[in-house]
Amino acid sequence: MKLPVWLLKRLPIVRGLVRRLEDLHRFAHDPGRFDGNLNAVLRLHDCLPLPPALLRHRVSGSVNPEEFVHVGKRCFEDVNAAVRTIGLDPSGCRQVLDFGCGCGRTIRNFHHGRTAATHIHGCDIDAEAVAWCRENLQGFAFEVIPTAPPTAYAADQFDLIYAISVFTHLPEDLQLAWLAELRRILRPGGVLLATVHAPQLATGIPGVDTEALRQHGYTYVRGYGVDGLPDYYQGAFHAPEYVQRAWSQHLPVVAVRPKAMNGHQDVVLCQKPGPT
Ligand SMILES: C[S@@+](CC[C@H](N)C(=O)[O-])C[C@H]1O[C@@H](n2cnc3c(N)ncnc32)[C@H](O)[C@@H]1O
């Protein structure tokens, strides 16, 4: 049988579609082992492209695509829920910053249901991750920032800044320097949500100075380094009393919510003084 020319011309498209449907079936069956064209599958779901395994691994230590998407959604929901507990309506925020956004695990979820008046920014020291975000996540503003302040953001710019698993990796001086900068770029009444590792999470971790943690409420431990990130990027642990005392010198701490981020890290909520 001779196929009509119009159909012959479309055969590659039809074959591509069949391949995607097969991929979709394999992905649905066993997402953890899926090694096909996941971006195509996600697009078929009307979702966003997925960063390469190397970048996913850099932010989470895992390359599992389903976990990346799931944790990102959960973090997004947890940010929204946590800020509501101190009276901030996330849908009313016009300027939001994901500080240390990595390859966009959380920020990508702002894609749904946002209004044109909302400006969502993401920044990170990881130029590769930011380049991927710029190319693949449309409608956001991404910036590469230096490892230490300042940023190029304007004073009083943001209603909400969130930093998921960033302060969990910084040495004390850098952590305090960033808090001062985040205060500068928050508007009066604006909120910073940052996550920390509670001291209990240090139990059994080799090299942790438990005495320093008990007395000072903060400790920094080597052995958490990640390929592609600077040497200072290690592990940090914070007691709630330390956060209250040390962070409040820069930004008043209004609440510490144990395990409120993905059921694991503690959430610290700070608010810049001024009219809300
Ligand atoms: C564990 S990852 C979390 C990324 C992202 N928040 C998420 O939840 O997927 C920590 C991020 O902090 C970034 N980071 C490292 N040093 C930083 C610094 N000095 N200032 C801001 N971000 C930094 C890293 O590049 C990395 O993307």
The ligand as a MOL file (V3000), in Angstrom:
LIG
                    3D

  0  0  0     0  0            999 V3000
M  V30 BEGIN CTAB
M  V30 COUNTS 27 29 0 0 0
M  V30 BEGIN ATOM
M  V30 1 C 21.1160 22.4190 49.5800 0
M  V30 2 S 21.1210 23.5530 48.2510 0 CHG=1
M  V30 3 C 19.4490 24.0730 48.2780 0
M  V30 4 C 19.0130 24.7260 47.0020 0
M  V30 5 C 17.5550 25.1510 46.9750 0
M  V30 6 N 17.2640 26.1290 48.0060 0
M  V30 7 C 16.6730 23.9390 47.1040 0
M  V30 8 O 16.0600 23.7580 48.1760 0
M  V30 9 O 16.6290 23.1670 46.1600 0 CHG=-1
M  V30 10 C 21.9820 24.9740 48.9000 0
M  V30 11 C 22.1740 26.1050 47.8980 0
M  V30 12 O 22.8710 27.1770 48.5440 0
M  V30 13 C 23.7160 27.7680 47.5900 0
M  V30 14 N 24.7820 28.5340 48.2460 0
M  V30 15 C 25.9960 28.1200 48.6130 0
M  V30 16 N 26.7110 29.1360 49.1400 0
M  V30 17 C 25.9160 30.2140 49.1280 0
M  V30 18 C 26.1020 31.5670 49.5260 0
M  V30 19 N 27.2630 31.9840 50.0200 0
M  V30 20 N 25.0910 32.4050 49.3470 0
M  V30 21 C 23.9140 31.9720 48.8180 0
M  V30 22 N 23.6870 30.7060 48.4130 0
M  V30 23 C 24.6790 29.8290 48.5570 0
M  V30 24 C 24.2480 26.5790 46.8060 0
M  V30 25 O 24.8070 26.9540 45.5710 0
M  V30 26 C 23.0070 25.7090 46.6870 0
M  V30 27 O 22.3050 25.9510 45.5120 0
M  V30 END ATOM
M  V30 BEGIN BOND
M  V30 1 1 1 2
M  V30 2 1 2 3
M  V30 3 1 2 10
M  V30 4 1 3 4
M  V30 5 1 4 5
M  V30 6 1 5 6
M  V30 7 1 5 7
M  V30 8 2 7 8
M  V30 9 1 7 9
M  V30 10 1 10 11
M  V30 11 1 11 12
M  V30 12 1 11 26
M  V30 13 1 12 13
M  V30 14 1 13 14
M  V30 15 1 13 24
M  V30 16 1 14 15
M  V30 17 1 14 23
M  V30 18 2 15 16
M  V30 19 1 16 17
M  V30 20 1 17 18
M  V30 21 2 17 23
M  V30 22 1 18 19
M  V30 23 2 18 20
M  V30 24 1 20 21
M  V30 25 2 21 22
M  V30 26 1 22 23
M  V30 27 1 24 25
M  V30 28 1 24 26
M  V30 29 1 26 27
M  V30 END BOND
M  V30 END CTAB
M  END
